Structure formats: structure tokens, C-alpha cells
């Protein structure tokens, strides 16, 4: 049995607005089905998952898909390229898929991608989160708390 370092990964893209716009309830790492040109493009460029979301397709109701993730085209591939914003299937266990699909059918729940990374074995993984949307009051409270923490650090830094 090999000993691997946990969290030894190469970050590709991160959704920094997710923690501001949503309450993160649960997280999970999922595999993603990609073509060769998509992987090569990810290795060369920075893809974007800031506007993407996870959901089910109308013709495939028992799987989860990553929608609106922007993986730019791979220029050397010419005519064998992929569509930059096509839906991409996520690889998860059946039990997890059923649990998460049941929870997003509740009002106010959604699945958002937090980040995309290469794991230790060089495979592309997506960290997704079950989240509940924040309202304006919650967002203002988060801003206020963040500002107070920054001011507190500045004050404490001055005394040392």
C-alpha cells in the first residue's frame, strides 16, 4: 500500500465567489469525463468554472453534469477540437448521485463547483459542494465580518 500525501494536487481553477454567494453544506470530489483536447487545453491554459453549475440533463436524469465550464479550445487540434462550454459528465457513485439529486430537488439547494484540480495520479477532479443560497442580509453580514477581521489583524499587527 503506497503512502500518499493528502492535498497534494495542482489547482487548475477555483470558484472564489461560491463561498460568498452560498452556504456550503457538504463537499465531495468527483471525476469528470473529458476528451483529449480538453485535457491538453487545461494543461496549457487556465479554464474557468466561476460561472458554472452542476445539474441533471433532461435526457439523462440519473447522472450529474457540469454545465457552463469554459475550457478554451486547443489550437493545434484544428478540426478535432471540442466545444468550449459543452456539458461534461461527472463520475460519482450511484448512492452519492441519488443523495445529491434528492437534495437539489428541495427548494433553495444547489450544487456548485468549488475548484478543479489534477490529483496525485494526474487525473482531473472537480470539488463540488451542496449549497444553499444566501440572501442579501447574509451577504452583508459576511462583508461586515470580513472587514472587521481585516481591521482586527491591522490593529494587532501594530501592537507587535
C-alpha positions, 0 to 999 in steps of 0.5 A: 500500500503506497503512502500518499500525501493528502492535498497534494494536487495542482489547482487548475481553477477555483470558484472564489465567489461560491463561498460568498454567494452560498452556504456550503453544506457538504463537499465531495470530489468527483471525476469528470469525463473529458476528451483529449483536447480538453485535457491538453487545453487545461494543461496549457491554459487556465479554464474557468468554472466561476460561472458554472453549475452542476445539474441533471440533463433532461435526457439523462436524469440519473447522472450529474453534469457540469454545465457552463465550464469554459475550457478554451479550445486547443489550437493545434487540434484544428478540426478535432477540437471540442466545444468550449462550454459543452456539458461534461459528465461527472463520475460519482457513485450511484448512492452519492448521485441519488443523495445529491439529486434528492437534495437539489430537488428541495427548494433553495439547494444547489450544487456548485463547483468549488475548484478543479484540480489534477490529483496525485495520479494526474487525473482531473477532479472537480470539488463540488459542494451542496449549497444553499443560497444566501440572501442579501442580509447574509451577504452583508453580514459576511462583508461586515465580518470580513472587514472587521477581521481585516481591521482586527489583524491591522490593529494587532499587527501594530501592537507587535 
